[in-house]
Amino acid sequence: MTKIIDKVAWIHIADQRILCARSRGKSLYYIPGGKRETGESDEQTLIREIEEELSVRIRPESVSSFGVFEAAADGKSEETFVRMTCYTGEYDGELQPESEIEEIAWLGYRDIERTSAATRLIMEEMHQRGLL
């Protein structure tokens, strides 16, 4: 039976590189974000998760949909997939890793092998759009 892990993620691109995060004890990078709490909207989840993980506050008025991507969940059974609903948005503050995040990095298309399966799908889409 297929299981879906539903996540909301923040797409932030600068100089044809995407902001990625790596959790403590993990080797692959992923697009920052996370799971919603009961009753949260996508926007509320995005703002909360990014503040928890990266110490910055997403400006609600700047949030815009980027797309939905689904891929095999890293480190889970073959029947488990992650669905990432992605948004862009401007932020206030200084980016720095917090909570379970050990490191943040700006990755280009040539770094795609260092990322999770879902992040690879997103990076492929960005590459096709000329963003990476």
C-alpha positions as CSV (number, residue, x, y, z in Angstrom):
1,M,0.0,0.0,0.0
2,T,1.4,3.4,-1.0
3,K,2.0,5.9,1.7
4,I,2.4,9.7,1.0
5,I,4.4,12.0,3.2
6,D,2.9,15.4,2.6
7,K,5.3,18.4,2.9
8,V,5.4,22.1,2.1
9,A,8.7,23.4,0.8
10,W,10.4,26.8,0.1
11,I,12.0,27.4,-3.2
12,H,14.6,30.2,-3.0
13,I,17.0,30.8,-5.9
14,A,19.9,33.2,-6.2
15,D,22.5,33.4,-9.0
16,Q,21.1,30.1,-10.5
17,R,21.6,28.2,-7.3
18,I,18.9,26.9,-5.0
19,L,19.0,27.1,-1.2
20,C,19.1,23.6,0.3
21,A,19.5,22.1,3.8
22,R,21.1,19.0,5.2
23,S,19.8,17.5,8.5
24,R,22.1,16.3,11.2
25,G,23.3,12.8,10.5
26,K,22.1,12.8,6.9
27,S,24.2,13.0,3.7
28,L,21.7,14.3,1.2
29,Y,20.5,17.9,0.8
30,Y,16.8,18.8,0.4
31,I,14.6,21.8,-0.2
32,P,13.8,23.4,3.2
33,G,10.3,22.9,4.6
34,G,8.3,20.2,6.4
35,K,5.0,18.6,7.4
36,R,2.0,20.6,8.4
37,E,0.6,20.6,11.9
38,T,-3.2,19.9,12.4
39,G,-5.3,22.7,10.9
40,E,-2.4,24.6,9.3
41,S,-2.6,26.0,5.8
42,D,0.2,25.6,3.3
43,E,1.3,29.2,4.0
44,Q,1.2,28.8,7.7
45,T,3.3,25.6,7.5
46,L,5.8,27.2,5.2
47,I,6.3,30.2,7.5
48,R,6.6,28.1,10.6
49,E,8.9,25.5,9.1
50,I,11.3,28.0,7.5
51,E,11.5,30.0,10.7
52,E,12.2,26.8,12.7
53,E,14.8,25.5,10.2
54,L,16.5,28.6,8.9
55,S,15.8,31.4,11.4
56,V,14.1,33.7,8.8
57,R,10.6,34.9,8.4
58,I,8.8,34.4,5.1
59,R,6.8,37.5,4.1
60,P,3.2,36.2,3.8
61,E,2.3,38.7,1.1
62,S,5.1,37.4,-1.1
63,V,4.3,33.7,-1.1
64,S,3.6,32.3,-4.5
65,S,3.0,28.7,-5.7
66,F,5.8,27.0,-7.6
67,G,4.4,23.5,-8.2
68,V,3.8,20.1,-6.6
69,F,6.4,17.3,-7.0
70,E,6.3,13.7,-5.9
71,A,9.1,11.2,-5.6
72,A,10.3,8.2,-3.6
73,A,11.0,9.1,0.0
74,D,14.7,8.7,0.9
75,G,15.4,6.1,3.5
76,K,11.8,4.8,3.5
77,S,10.1,1.7,2.0
78,E,9.6,1.4,-1.8
79,E,5.9,2.2,-1.2
80,T,6.6,5.5,0.5
81,F,6.6,8.7,-1.5
82,V,7.0,12.4,-0.6
83,R,4.8,15.0,-2.1
84,M,6.3,18.5,-1.9
85,T,4.0,21.4,-2.5
86,C,6.5,24.2,-3.3
87,Y,6.3,27.9,-2.8
88,T,8.6,30.9,-3.4
89,G,8.6,33.9,-1.1
90,E,10.7,36.8,0.1
91,Y,12.1,36.7,3.7
92,D,13.4,38.9,6.5
93,G,16.4,38.0,8.6
94,E,19.7,36.2,8.2
95,L,19.7,32.6,6.9
96,Q,21.3,30.3,9.4
97,P,20.7,26.6,10.2
98,E,18.6,25.8,13.3
99,S,16.7,22.9,14.8
100,E,17.7,19.7,13.1
101,I,19.5,21.5,10.2
102,E,23.2,21.0,10.3
103,E,24.1,22.9,7.2
104,I,22.6,25.0,4.4
105,A,24.1,25.3,1.0
106,W,23.5,27.0,-2.3
107,L,23.5,24.2,-4.9
108,G,23.6,24.5,-8.7
109,Y,22.5,22.0,-11.2
110,R,25.9,20.3,-11.2
111,D,25.3,19.4,-7.5
112,I,22.1,17.4,-8.2
113,E,23.6,14.1,-7.1
114,R,24.0,15.5,-3.6
115,T,20.2,15.9,-3.2
116,S,17.2,13.8,-2.3
117,A,15.0,12.3,-5.0
118,A,12.3,14.9,-4.6
119,T,14.9,17.7,-4.7
120,R,16.3,16.2,-7.9
121,L,12.9,16.4,-9.6
122,I,12.6,20.0,-8.6
123,M,16.1,20.9,-9.7
124,E,15.4,19.2,-13.1
125,E,12.3,21.3,-13.5
126,M,14.3,24.5,-12.6
127,H,17.0,23.5,-15.1
128,Q,14.4,23.1,-17.8
129,R,13.0,26.5,-17.0
130,G,16.5,28.0,-17.1
131,L,16.5,28.9,-13.4
132,L,19.5,26.6,-12.5
